[in-house]
Amino acid sequence: MDRGGCQMSGGGGGGGGGNGMITLEDLESFAEDQLSDSGNGSLEEEGETMEADDTSNRMLHYWQEVARGHQVEVSQDMAEPIQQLSSNNQGRSQREHVPFTLLMRKEKCGEVLFEKRHYEKGHWACITMREDTYEQSICYGFMKIMRYICQQNSISDYLGMTLPILTVVRTDENHSVLSRDVTVAYYLPLEHQDQPPQPYDNEIILEVWPATTVFTRAFTGPTNEVTIINQISAMAELLDSPGVCVNDSFIVAGYTNPAHNNRQNEIWFLERR
């Protein structure tokens, strides 16, 4: 797992004011809470059903509005992937979680300080971005992954959503500065692990990540350059022997919409092989 890492929910905080990153849960919330209204009244009251292209355009405009807070442009050709991702993932039960085995949990006064987990070998779709900010890299990387998930692949079919979305971040030896290279990674659903569909986008690389042991610590709130550095430092202090872990590459795992007040993330340290 030396490179790769993918985060659906990788932003917030940083120069974006109160806006959060564009995510699947943003879309679901939008679909449930806002698409029920059309103009001055509900569609139900008007006795009509919103046309699919109108729904798609409204979702696209919503993404565009959220993304502007992070100086990210969402192009018109994202309308169809956004619509597909939303319509195929209504509710968390539709999302497959990356399987792992819990090896150890360290607690203090009933609080989980960190966990040690084992992840088996698996196929991941990865893309490395180098934008001006971490948030921009996450946004543009995830949009490319979205296109792959939503039919821009060799089987021309929707592949299914998995969690967490990971991002691999790299630091200097003092853990004080993040590299501009950020790798976004998406775990292929189990039904596609044996024969992963090929991406149309040649920037997306299908990689087999070897079986890996990680130390993980949960945290809530935004994931930006400052919070990631802080979380790396906090995790290093908790580990009895931080030297057993890779020292310059870390993973941020995102589980929930970062616009949410209580967003759920993890920082992962990789055990040296």
N, C-alpha and C positions, 0 to 999 in steps of 0.2 A: 504494500500500500504506500509505496514511496511517492507516487504522485496521484492526483485525483482527489476529489473532494467536491462535494456538490451541495449547494445550499439553495433551497427554494425560498427559505426564509432568511435571507442574509442581509438585512439592512435596517435602516432606521437610525435615529440618533443623528450623527454627523451632519453635514450641511443641509439636510433636507427638512429642517423645521419639524413640524408635527406629522408629516406624511411618513408612511411606512413603505417598505418595498412591495413591489407587485408580486402577489403570490396566489396560489390556488385558493387559499381560504379567503383572500380578498374577493375573488370572483364569486365564491359561494355566498358570501355575505351580501355582495352586491346583487346577485341573482335573487336571493331570498327576500332582501329588505327593500331593494330599490326598483328592480325590474317589474315588480307588481304594479307600479304606478306608471302612467303614461300621460304626460302633459298635466291637465287639470283634474283627471279622474282615473280610476283604475280601469284596466282593460276589461275586467269582468263587468263593471258597470256599463261600459260602452258596448258590451255584447260582442266583442271581437277578440281575436287572439293575435298577439304581436307576431309579425312575420319574422322568420328566422334571421333574415339579413338585417332587420332593424335591431333585433336583440344583439346580434354580433357586433354591430356598429356601436351600440351603446356601451357594451362591455369594453370594446377597444378604446372608446373615448374615456372611460373610467380609468383604464390602465394608463393611458397617456397623461391624464391629470395627475395620478399618483407618481408617475415616473418623473415628471418635470421637477419635482422637489429634489431629485437626485441628479439633475442635469442629464437625464436619459431620454432619448427619443425612441418611441415605440412606433414602428412603421405600419402602414396599412396592411401589409401582408401577414401581420400577426393576428388579424381579426379571426381567421378560421381556427388556428391553433388555440386561441383563447376560448372560443366557443366550445371546441371539442373537449378541452381540459375541464371546463366547468360542467358541461352536460354529462360527462362520463364519470364525474367524481362527486356526486351529491352525497355528502356524508362521509365520515371517516371510515366507515366499514368498507368502503371501496378501495382503501389504500393498503397496500401490502407493506409490512415492516421488514427491514433487513434482519434476517435471523441471526441470533447470537446465543452463546452459552455464558451464563453468569458464573464467574470463577470465584469472586470474592467481593464483599461489600464492607467498607469501613464506615462505622457510625460513631457518633459522639452525642450523648444526651438525646438520643432518638433522632438525630439529624444524620442523613447520609452525606458523608464527606466526599466519597468517591467510590466508584466501582471498578473492578477488573473484569473484562469480558474477552471472549474469544469469538472471532468472526471467521467463518470458513471461507475458502477460496471461492471467488465468484467473478462474474463479468460485470464491468461497469462501463458506462459511456462517459467519457471525460473530454473536457475542453479547457484549455488554458488561455486565459485572457490577460491583457496587460493594458488596462485603461488608466486614466488619471487617478481615480479613487477606487477603493475596495468596493464601495457600493455600485459603482458603474460596472466594474468587472463582473460582479455577481449578477446584475440585471441582464447585461448583454449575453453572458454565458448561459444563464438559465433560459433566456428566450430562444437561443439556438438549440438547447436541449429539448425545449418544448416542441419545437418543430419536428425534431426526431421522434419524440413520443407520439405526436399527432400526425401520423401517416407519412411523414417525409422519411421513409425508410423502405427497405427492399421488399417488405410484404404489404406496403401501402395500407397499414391498419393501425388503429390506436393500440399502443403497447400496454398501457396501464401505469398508474402512479405508484411510486414507492417512497417510503420515509425511513430514515431522515434523508434529506438532501444534504450533501456534504460539500464543504470547501476545504481544500488544502491551502494553508497559508505558510509562508516561509519567513523566518526572521534572521536578524544578525545574531552573533553569538551571545550578545547581552540581552536578547529578547526585548530590545527597545524600539526596533523599527521593523515594520512589515515590508516584505518585498512587494513590488507592483505585480509580479506574476501570481495570479490566483487561479487555481484549478477547480472547476465545478464538475461534480460527478454524480451520476444517477445510476442506481443499482437496477439491473434488469430484473423484471419480475420472474418468478421461478419458472413459469411456462416458457420463457425465452432464454433461460440460462444455457441450455445445451446448444441451441442454435440462434444466437443473437442476430436479429435483423440488422443489416448494414445501413449506416446512415448515408443520406444523400450528401450531406455537408462534410467535405473532406477535412474540416477542422475538428470534427468530433472523432475521437479515437476510441475504439473498443479495446479495453484492457482487461486482462485477467489479473485481479489482485490476489496475491497469495494469502493463505490463512494468516491471520494477524491477531495479536493480543494487544488490547488497548486499555489504558486507564482513563476513565471518563468522570467528568464532574458536571453536574447540571447547574445551569444558571438561567436567570430570567432577565428580560430586557433586550435592548438593541444589540446588534452585532456590527460594530464598526472598528476602525483601526484602534481607537483608544480602549474600548471595552475588551477587545480580543487580547491586546497586550496585557491588560489588567488580569484577565482570566488565566492567561498562561502563567503569570507570576504567582497568582493565588494557588493554582494547581501544583506548581513546583514546590511551594512551601509545604503543602500537605503530604507529598510523597516522602516516604522514609528514605528512599534511595532513588532520587530523580535521575541519577546517572544510568539507570537501566533503560531509560527511554531515549528515543531519538531527540536530539537537542535543537534542531533547527527547522523542523517541519512539524506542523500541528494541524489538526482537523477541527473545524467547527461544524457541528451537526445541528440542523434546524428542523424543528417539528411543527411549529405553529406560526401563524401569521405574525410577522414582526410589528405590524401596526397595532396588535392587541396589547393591552396594558400589562398582561401577564404572560408574554410570549415565552416559549420553552426552547432552550438551546442546551447544548453540551459542548465542552471543550474536550478533545481527545488527545492523549499522549500515546504515541506508538512505542511499544516495547521493542528494544533492539533485538534483532535476530542473530 
